[in-house]
Amino acid sequence: MTPLLKVQGIEKRYGARIGCRDVSFDLYPGEVMGIVGESGSGKSTLLNCLAGILTPDTGEVLFEMRDGAVKDTVTMSEPERRMLSRTDWAFVHQHARDGLRMNVSAGGNVGERLMAVGARHYGHIRDEAIDWLGRVEINESRVDDRPTAFSGGMQQRLQIARNLVTGPRLVFMDEPTGGLDVSVQARLLDLLRGLVREMGLSAIIVTHDLAVVRLLADRLMVMKDGHVVESGLTDQVLDDPQHAYTQLLVSSVLQV
């Protein structure tokens, strides 16, 4: 099996400060990669470089397109990258407001992404939006409500529906459960796990919460000061951490 995403030597600096340095890994179809570390470890910088939000100083992000061609998204033209972000890629923000149009209805938020890839039949778009609201546990009676009327957990589920409606193959998630109540987090994680499996999604999840990666991620990378200090199968890394920093992360959770 060939990788869906091949990351080679990604580096990003902010003046003298290292955002991330010499990060390389392969991500295979249907695989979920977790990236953990404390604030300032470089995990969000890395995610933004991979997703095309930031341009790395060096390195390649090679993505296998649907036709089998492999393209470096770092050097891809802006129109190409924009189309990729509407079709095969999706980005779930920590704060749902960053990924939603707050002055557009719930159905409109989902429908907009369909229209961005060419859908034009209003009835079909609305039906698809209602179907996806149901899949993320939002009642169809809320289809014309604006996200401002939703709770934080509902807004996050709506953002997920908006992102997944076009059937992307790779989803980037930045602290997808951050800032939500524990009970809401658990429900959202269960929903995400079900959708990832059902759709065969590949995903890269950045979080500081080891419980999130334990539940969702097949493999795990641990970052500190912009470097990957440890990587491997999620359970293996969390149950038998080798690096002193990883041991500290795991023990701090156990002590809570």
N, C-alpha and C positions, 0 to 999 in steps of 0.2 A: 504494500500500500504506500502510495506517495503522500507526502505531507500536504495538507490544505494550505498551511502557512509555514514558511521557513524564514526564521528571523536570524540574521547574521550580523554580529558586531555592532549592534545599535548603541550609539553614544550620544548624549545630549548634555551640554554644559551651559551654565548661566554665568558667564564671566569665569571667575576662578572656581566657582562651585560646580561640583559634578551632580547632574540630575540623574543620569544613569550611565553606566560605562561597560562597554564590551559585552552586551547581553546577546546570547544566541540560544535558540531552541527551535524544535519542530513541533507543530501542532497538527494532529491527524484528524480526518473527518470523524465527527461524532465524539470528539474528546473535549473534556473541560479542564483547562489549566487554571489553577489558583495562584495568585501572587500576593504574598503577605509580607508585612513588615510594619514597623512603627511609622508615625507621621514623619515625613522628611526622608524616608528610606529610598525614595525614587520610584515607587511602584506606580503612582499616578502619572509621573512623567513618562515612564516606559509605556503605559497603556495609551497615553495620548500620542506618542510617537508611532505606535503600532496602528492606531486608528486614523492617522493622517491629520489629527488636530494640531500636533506639533511636527515640525520637520527636524529629524535628527541631524546632528552634525556629520556623522558617518554611519555607515551600515546599510543593510538591505532588508526590506520586508517583502518577501516573495510570496505571492498569492496565486493559487491555481484557479484559473477562471473556469467557467462551466464548459467551455470548449476544449479544455485541457491545456491551454496556453498558460505559461507561468509569467506573471508580470511583477515588476518591482514597483510597489505602490508609492515608494518614496519619490521616484522620478516620474511617476504617472502624471499626465496632464490634469489640471484642476477639473475640467468637465468629466473626464473619465473617473476620477476619484469621487466626484459628486454623485455620479450615476451608481457607482459601486456602493456608496453609503445609503442609497435608496433601495437597492435590490439585494445584493448578497451580504451586505454588512448591516449591522444595527448597533446602536450605542445606547445603553441604559444608564442614565445619570443617577448619581446619588440623590439629588434633589429633583423630584419629578417635574417641577416647574421649569427646569432647564431643558427638559425634553418634550414639553407639551406647549401647545398654543392655548394659553389660559383664557383667551376671549373667544375661543371657538368651542362648539359643543363637543361632547365626548365622541359622538358618531363622526363629527367633522374631523376630529383629531385622527381617528383611525382611517377615515376615508381619504384624507389628504395624501397619505403615503401611497394609497392605491392609485390616486390620480397622478402622482408623481411618476408612476411607471406606466401610465397610459390608459388607465381605466376611465371610462367616460359615462357609462350608463348609470344614472342616479339610483335607480331601483336596486341594481346589483351591488353598487357601492354601499348603499344603506344596509342591505341584507347581510353583506359580508361584515360590516362594522358591528351590527347587532350580534352576529354569530361570534365574533371575537370578544365582544363585551361579555357574552355568556361564558366563554372559555376562561376568562380571567375573573369570573365570579362577580360581574357587575350586571345588575338586572336591566333588561332591555328598556324598562320604563325610564331609565336614566339617560337614554341615548341622546336626548336633546338638552340635557343639563350641561352646564359648563363645569370644567374641572375645579373652579373656585368653590363650587358647592360640595365638593368631595372631600372626604378625610384624606390624611396623608397616605394611608395604605391604599385607598381606592385610586388616588392619583398615580401611585407607583404602578398599580395593576393596569391602569389605563395606558401609562407610558409603555408598558410591556406589550400590550395589545397593538398599540401604534407601531411599535418596532417589528413585531413578528408577523404582521398581517401579510407582508409580501414574501414570506417564506425565506428569510435570509439563511445563509449557510454558516455565518460567523457572527457571534454577538459579543460585543465588548461591554462589560458591566463594571461600573465604578462605585463600589460600596453600595450595592443595590438595596440593602436593608438598613443602611445607616440612618439614624435619627428616628426610627420607628419603634413603637412599644414592642416588648418581647413577644407578646401574643400575636401581634400583627406581623412581626418578623417571621415567626414560625409558620404562619399561614402562607406568607409570600414565598418563603423558601420551599415549602411543599409544592406550591403552584409552579415555581420555576423548575424544580427538579422534574415534575411531571411533563412540562412542556419541552424541556431539553431532551428527555428520553423519547417522547412521542414524535418530535420533529427531527430527531437525529442531529441536533445542533452541535456545532463546535462553539466553544465559548472561552473567553479569557476573563476571569473575575478578579478584580482587585479588592481586597478587604483587609481590615486589621482583625477581623473576627475569625478565629480558628474554627469555631463551630460551623460557620458558613462554608468554608472550604472542605471541612470534614464531610459535610452533607452533599456538596455539589461537585467537588473537583476530583478528577481522576489522578492528576499529577499536581505537584506543588513546587513553587519556587519561593525561596525566602530571600528578601532583599534587605541590605543594610548599607547605608552611605552610598547608594547608587550601584552597588555590586550585588550579584546573586551569590550568596554565601553557601546555599545548600539547595538541592533540588532532587526530586524523586517521586515515587508513588506517594500519594497523600498520607495514607495510613502509616506507611513506612517512616516517612519524615516525622509525623506527629508522635508516633509511638516509640520511635528509637532515634531521636534527633542526634546528629553527629557534631554539628557546629555549636560552639558555646553560645552564640547568639540565639540560635533556634531553641536550644535547651532552656535559655532564659525566657523566651516567648512562651514556650509550652508550660513551664513551671509557674509562670505568673498567672496563667489561666487556671491552673489546677489549684492555686492558692486562694483564688477568689471565692 
